[in-house]
Amino acid sequence: MLVFDEIIVDEKIPHIQFACDLPQCKGACCTLEGAGGAPLENDEIEIIETTIPTIIKYLSAKHQKELQKKNFYSGEMNSFTIESVNDRDCIFSYKENGVAKCSFERAYFKNEITFRKPISCQLFPIRIKDFGGPVLRYEKIPECTPALQRGNREQIQLSDFLRDALIRKFGEQWYQQFRLSCSSLQDSFAD
């Protein structure tokens, strides 16, 4: 593990090349099968509640119905997760030409809301765990193989691909230190 300003980082992260390839993966990160959806930070609950009236129009009738009959999240303080539909699709996802997409991002890029999406979604495939402080780990899933292939083909480092998300979460100064360290580690690894 590596440490950057008291944030522990999985030592694989600086070496991974990654760039989402939605036409290939079909937005798999929004439709992963399993009991728990994407993690939510405590303060995101209220923010999401205020955006629902704006983003609901982007959801399918089925997702709208689910959202109206149950809470959009489950869990308890410090361990909330987004609910899913049929134990698979994020309740806030919608399909466009067979690709799962995020209703928050759609509204965000149309300047309808200022909340882009939950930070755990924006940081994926990096996940944050709290063990007395943030620990960043790379979550490798088979559905992201096209992203690894594209990252390798186009020489895009995971730390560059997730620049906006990392800055949003940890700040510009932390990101610049982290990126500089990643470059140094990549250079030493290449030698």
Residue pairs with C-beta under 8 A, 6 or more apart in sequence:
1 8
1 9
1 10
1 11
1 135
2 8
2 9
2 10
2 11
2 13
2 14
2 181
2 185
3 9
4 174
4 177
4 178
4 181
5 174
5 177
6 133
7 133
7 134
7 135
7 136
7 170
7 174
8 131
8 133
8 134
8 135
8 136
9 135
9 136
9 178
10 135
10 136
10 137
10 138
12 138
13 126
13 136
13 138
13 158
13 159
13 182
14 157
14 159
14 181
14 182
14 185
14 186
15 185
15 186
15 189
16 138
16 148
16 151
16 157
16 158
17 148
17 151
17 152
17 155
17 156
17 157
17 158
18 125
18 144
18 147
18 148
18 150
18 151
18 156
18 157
18 158
18 161
19 147
19 150
19 151
19 154
19 156
19 161
20 147
20 150
20 161
21 146
21 147
21 149
21 150
22 99
22 101
23 99
24 146
24 150
25 143
25 144
25 146
25 147
26 98
26 99
26 100
27 93
27 99
27 100
27 101
28 100
28 141
28 143
28 144
29 121
29 124
29 125
29 141
29 143
29 144
30 89
30 90
30 93
30 100
30 101
30 102
30 121
31 88
31 89
31 90
31 93
31 100
32 88
32 141
32 143
33 87
33 88
34 84
34 87
34 88
35 87
36 74
36 75
36 81
37 81
37 82
37 83
37 84
37 90
37 91
38 81
38 82
38 90
38 118
38 120
38 121
38 124
39 79
39 80
39 81
39 118
39 120
39 127
39 128
40 48
40 73
40 75
40 80
40 81
40 82
40 118
40 120
41 80
41 118
41 119
41 120
42 77
42 78
42 80
44 80
44 118
44 119
45 73
45 80
47 115
48 72
48 73
48 104
48 115
48 118
51 104
51 107
51 113
51 115
52 67
52 72
54 107
54 112
54 113
55 92
55 103
55 104
55 106
55 107
55 112
55 113
56 64
56 67
56 103
58 94
58 103
58 106
58 107
59 67
59 91
59 92
59 94
59 103
60 94
60 95
62 85
63 85
63 89
63 91
63 92
63 93
63 94
66 83
66 85
66 91
67 91
70 83
71 83
72 82
72 83
72 91
72 92
73 80
73 81
73 82
73 83
74 80
74 81
74 83
75 81
78 130
82 90
82 91
82 92
82 118
83 91
84 90
84 91
85 91
89 100
90 100
90 102
92 102
92 103
92 104
93 100
93 101
93 102
93 103
94 100
94 101
94 103
94 106
95 101
102 117
102 121
104 113
104 115
104 116
104 117
104 118
105 116
105 117
107 113
108 114
108 115
108 116
108 117
116 122
116 168
119 165
119 168
119 169
120 127
120 128
122 162
122 164
122 165
122 168
123 162
123 165
123 166
123 169
124 139
125 138
125 139
125 140
125 141
125 144
125 147
125 158
126 136
126 137
126 138
126 139
126 158
126 162
126 165
127 136
127 137
127 139
128 134
128 135
128 136
128 169
129 135
129 137
138 158
150 156
151 157
151 158
151 161
157 182
157 186
159 166
159 178
159 179
159 182
160 179
163 175
163 179
166 174
166 175
166 178
167 175
170 178
